[in-house]
């Protein structure tokens, strides 16, 4: 039960940090103007990375991969990561793959977290 709360806290912290970054750095038009100058601020590098990942669907597709891995018997942290990346995918306009990854990770999270015992690994 304790690891469920730790997992939920990790997902909430990840999403909170990502939402704050989007609100402060990505969405304001002033940052878009500052990032096309000759000497852009350092914050433009992670901003460009986030937007590049958003354009190529690299938020949701890794979530699907982690979700599938978590269903195959990966450690609990992989299911938490699938849910976190899936939610980030939805937030960053990769909603189809993000929802699928979050659903797969959530399914693995719920099926292995109920009793506190680890799932049996497939042979």
Secondary structure by P-SEA (a helix, b strand, c coil): caaaaaaaaaaaaaaaaaaaaaacccccaaaaaaaaccccccaaaaaaaaaaaaaaccccaaaaaaaaaaaacccaaaaaaaaaaaaaaaaacccaaaaaaaaaaaaaaaaaacccccccccc
